[in-house]
Amino acid sequence: MEDKTGRIRAICISEKRGTPKYVTDEAELREDYGIVGDAHAGFMHRQVSLLPYEAAEKFREKGARVEDGAFGENILTEGLDLKSLEVGSLIFLGSCVMLEVSQIGKVCHDRCAIYKSMGDCIMPREGIFARVLKGGHIKTGDGIRVEKPDPKRAFTAAVITLSDRAYKGEREDRSGPLAAGLLKESGYEVIEEIILPDEKERLKAELIRLCDMRQVCLIITTGGTGFAPRDITPEATTEVIERGARGIAEAIRAYSLTITKRAMLSRGEAGIRGKSLIVNLPGSPKAVRESLEFILPELGHGIGILRETEGDCGNA
């Protein structure tokens, strides 16, 4: 497939958080950090923000008086549909800088001044974020080239622990770190580990963010699958997924029944949203280990089919 190409329309930075970005003709990018001199550099996976110039122009046509950088973007691109890119895509700026797309869009928890004046803001749905894999110098007008993600790169994973007590710091979360460790041993790149209270809407929001914005290959939840009134993990999962993968949940229960009859009380579900697979596990470290050691050898093939990196093994 032919690479996508464009150019840098503007470079924008701000030296302090909470202040508008201003336009600069050139900038230096540092590996695993961001733009030198920009207050938002170094922020986990969101080291550099990019926004298409075309989207900003359409917004201006609606009457918005916004300058370059007003949406908080570091790089305004021209000639690229950024929101169509996959997480993991490589973006080459100028002659040497290489970025890796880490997130599509963003969640705006606080309405910005643009939203308050216009009733809309384009950065959450049109902007993207990236990590700096290779630093260097860029300037306005430099070319941009985009490559699709390497199909052989490691699958990404995230782990969510559901526990009111662990969230409050009243007990140690042992299940989440155990799940993350087993995933890493199996070759997954664990990009997020999260602890949440047993609240359905918060879990749904995190699952949607991880699937839609970070495009995580595999999301493991632990806890909240029992009969207690606040055990809401299966309900949150079924409200988020687009297609079920109940065979995985049934296989976990069937295997666990060979160990303990109480496995029949687990209500865990599994399903697909976009190209992400979500699997609910019980909350005990013992059950997490037993479940993951049972399913992980087979999940890779299913995720490969889902991500279109390998073919179906069925006969035509």
C-alpha positions in Angstrom: 0.0 0.0 0.0 1.3 3.5 -0.9 2.3 5.7 2.0 0.2 8.7 2.8 1.9 12.0 2.5 1.3 15.6 3.6 3.2 18.6 5.0 3.6 20.6 8.2 1.3 23.6 8.1 2.2 25.1 11.5 4.2 24.2 14.7 2.7 25.4 18.0 4.0 25.3 21.5 3.3 26.8 24.9 5.9 27.3 27.7 3.3 27.0 30.5 0.3 24.7 30.9 -3.0 26.5 30.7 -1.7 29.2 28.4 -2.5 29.4 24.6 0.0 27.9 22.2 1.9 30.2 19.9 3.3 29.5 16.4 7.0 28.9 15.8 8.8 28.3 12.6 10.8 25.4 13.8 11.2 23.0 16.7 13.4 20.3 18.2 11.8 17.0 19.2 13.4 14.7 21.8 12.9 10.9 21.8 10.3 9.7 24.3 9.6 13.3 25.4 8.0 15.6 22.8 8.8 19.1 21.6 11.6 20.8 23.5 10.2 23.9 25.3 6.5 22.8 25.1 4.8 22.5 28.5 2.9 19.4 27.5 5.9 17.3 26.4 6.7 14.2 28.4 3.1 13.3 29.2 3.1 9.5 29.0 2.0 8.4 25.5 0.5 11.9 24.6 3.9 13.6 23.9 2.9 15.3 20.7 -0.6 16.4 19.5 -1.5 16.7 15.8 -4.6 18.3 14.1 -5.5 18.5 10.4 -5.5 22.0 9.0 -8.5 21.1 6.9 -10.6 20.4 10.0 -9.5 23.7 11.6 -10.5 25.6 8.4 -14.0 24.1 8.3 -14.4 25.1 11.9 -13.4 28.7 11.1 -15.9 28.7 8.3 -18.6 28.3 10.9 -17.6 31.6 12.4 -15.0 30.6 15.0 -12.2 33.1 15.4 -9.3 30.7 16.3 -5.6 31.0 15.5 -3.2 28.1 14.8 -2.6 26.4 18.1 -5.9 27.4 19.7 -7.0 23.8 20.0 -3.9 22.9 21.9 -2.3 21.1 18.9 1.5 21.0 18.5 1.5 20.3 14.8 -1.1 21.4 12.2 -0.9 19.0 9.3 -2.0 19.5 5.7 -3.1 16.7 3.3 -3.7 14.0 5.8 -6.9 12.5 7.4 -5.4 11.9 10.8 -8.4 10.4 12.5 -8.4 7.5 9.9 -5.0 6.4 11.0 -4.5 3.3 13.2 -2.8 3.4 16.6 0.8 2.2 15.9 1.0 4.0 12.6 4.4 5.7 12.0 4.6 9.4 11.1 7.8 10.7 9.6 8.4 14.5 9.8 11.0 16.1 7.7 14.2 14.2 7.2 14.6 12.4 10.5 11.8 12.6 13.1 9.7 9.6 13.6 6.5 9.4 15.7 4.2 6.5 16.6 0.5 7.2 16.8 -0.6 6.4 20.4 -4.2 7.7 20.6 -7.0 8.8 18.3 -9.0 11.7 19.7 -9.3 12.6 23.3 -11.8 12.9 26.1 -12.6 16.5 27.2 -13.5 16.4 30.9 -13.5 20.2 31.1 -15.1 22.3 28.4 -12.6 24.6 26.8 -13.1 28.2 25.9 -13.7 27.3 22.3 -16.5 24.8 23.2 -18.1 27.4 25.5 -18.2 30.0 22.8 -19.0 27.8 19.8 -20.8 24.8 21.4 -18.2 22.5 19.8 -14.5 21.7 19.7 -12.8 19.6 17.0 -9.7 18.4 18.9 -11.5 15.6 20.7 -12.7 14.0 17.5 -10.2 15.2 14.8 -6.9 15.3 16.7 -4.4 12.5 17.4 -1.5 12.0 19.8 1.9 10.4 19.3 5.1 9.3 21.0 8.5 10.4 19.7 10.4 7.3 18.6 13.2 9.3 17.0 14.0 13.0 17.7 15.3 15.7 15.5 14.6 19.1 14.0 11.5 20.1 12.1 10.3 23.3 10.4 7.1 24.6 8.8 6.7 23.2 5.3 8.5 20.0 6.0 7.0 16.9 4.4 5.0 14.2 6.3 4.9 10.5 5.4 2.7 8.0 7.2 3.3 4.2 7.2 0.8 1.6 8.5 1.6 -0.3 11.7 4.1 -3.2 11.5 1.8 -6.3 11.4 4.5 -8.2 13.4 4.6 -5.8 16.3 3.5 -7.1 19.7 -0.1 -7.1 20.6 -1.0 -4.4 23.1 -3.0 -5.0 26.3 -4.5 -3.2 29.3 -5.6 -4.4 32.7 -8.5 -3.0 34.7 -9.0 -4.0 38.3 -12.6 -3.4 39.7 -12.5 -3.0 43.5 -13.9 -0.4 45.8 -11.4 -1.2 48.5 -8.4 -1.3 46.2 -9.4 2.0 44.6 -9.6 3.6 48.1 -6.2 2.2 49.0 -7.7 0.0 51.7 -6.2 -3.2 50.3 -3.4 -4.0 47.9 -4.4 -4.9 44.3 -2.7 -8.2 43.6 -4.8 -9.4 40.7 -4.1 -6.5 38.3 -0.3 -6.7 38.6 -0.4 -10.5 38.3 -2.5 -10.3 35.1 -0.1 -7.7 33.7 2.9 -9.9 34.5 1.4 -12.9 32.8 0.5 -10.9 29.7 4.0 -9.6 29.5 5.4 -13.1 29.8 3.2 -14.1 26.9 4.6 -11.3 24.7 2.0 -8.6 25.1 2.9 -4.9 25.5 0.9 -3.8 28.6 0.3 -0.1 28.0 -2.1 0.7 30.9 -3.0 -0.7 34.3 -6.0 0.9 36.0 -7.8 0.5 39.3 -11.5 1.5 39.4 -14.3 1.4 41.9 -17.2 -0.9 41.1 -19.1 1.7 39.1 -20.6 0.8 35.8 -20.4 4.2 34.0 -16.8 4.7 35.0 -15.9 1.2 33.7 -17.8 1.7 30.5 -16.0 5.0 29.9 -12.6 3.4 30.3 -13.5 0.4 28.1 -14.7 2.8 25.3 -11.6 4.9 25.6 -9.2 2.0 25.5 -11.0 0.4 22.5 -11.8 3.5 20.5 -8.9 5.9 21.2 -6.0 3.7 22.2 -7.2 0.7 20.1 -5.8 -1.8 22.6 -5.8 -5.4 21.3 -6.7 -7.1 24.5 -8.4 -5.7 27.6 -8.5 -7.9 30.8 -10.8 -6.9 33.6 -10.5 -8.5 37.0 -13.1 -8.4 39.7 -16.8 -7.5 39.8 -18.1 -10.7 38.2 -19.8 -12.2 41.2 -23.3 -11.9 42.9 -22.6 -8.9 45.2 -24.9 -5.9 44.5 -22.0 -3.8 43.2 -20.6 -6.5 40.9 -21.3 -4.8 37.6 -18.4 -5.8 35.4 -20.4 -8.1 33.1 -23.2 -5.6 32.6 -20.8 -2.8 31.8 -19.0 -5.1 29.3 -22.1 -6.2 27.5 -23.3 -2.6 27.1 -20.0 -1.6 25.5 -19.2 -4.6 23.2 -20.5 -4.8 19.6 -20.1 -8.5 19.2 -20.0 -11.3 21.8 -17.2 -13.8 22.3 -19.0 -15.9 24.8 -17.0 -19.0 24.0 -14.1 -17.5 25.8 -16.1 -16.8 29.0 -17.7 -20.3 28.8 -14.3 -21.9 28.3 -13.0 -20.1 31.4 -16.0 -21.3 33.5 -15.8 -24.9 32.2 -12.1 -25.1 33.0 -12.5 -23.5 36.4 -15.3 -26.0 37.3 -12.6 -28.7 37.1 -10.9 -26.9 40.0 -13.8 -25.6 42.1 -17.6 -26.0 41.8 -18.0 -22.3 42.8 -16.8 -21.4 39.3 -20.5 -21.7 38.4 -21.1 -18.4 40.3 -18.8 -16.4 38.0 -20.8 -14.1 35.6 -17.8 -13.0 33.5 -18.4 -12.1 29.8 -16.2 -11.6 26.8 -16.7 -9.6 23.6 -15.4 -7.4 20.8 -15.5 -3.7 20.3 -13.9 -2.5 17.1 -10.7 -4.4 16.9 -10.3 -4.8 20.7 -11.1 -8.0 22.7 -12.5 -7.6 26.2 -12.3 -10.5 28.7 -13.7 -10.5 32.2 -11.9 -12.5 34.9 -12.8 -13.1 38.6 -11.1 -11.0 41.2 -9.0 -13.5 43.1 -5.3 -13.8 42.1 -5.6 -17.6 42.0 -8.5 -17.4 39.5 -6.7 -14.8 37.4 -3.6 -17.0 37.1 -5.6 -20.2 36.3 -7.8 -18.4 33.7 -5.0 -16.6 31.9 -2.7 -19.6 31.8 -5.6 -21.5 30.2 -6.8 -18.9 27.6 -3.6 -17.0 26.6 -2.1 -19.8 24.4 -5.2 -19.6 22.2 -6.1 -15.9 22.3 -3.3 -14.8 20.0 -4.8 -16.5 17.0 -8.2 -14.9 17.6 -6.7 -11.4 18.1 -4.6 -11.9 14.9 -7.8 -12.6 12.9 -9.5 -9.7 14.5 -6.6 -7.3 13.7 -6.3 -8.9 10.2 -2.7 -9.8 10.8 -3.3 -13.5 10.1 -5.8 -15.6 8.3 -8.6 -17.9 9.5 -7.5 -21.5 9.9 -10.9 -22.9 8.8 -11.1 -24.7 5.4 -13.1 -23.1 2.6 
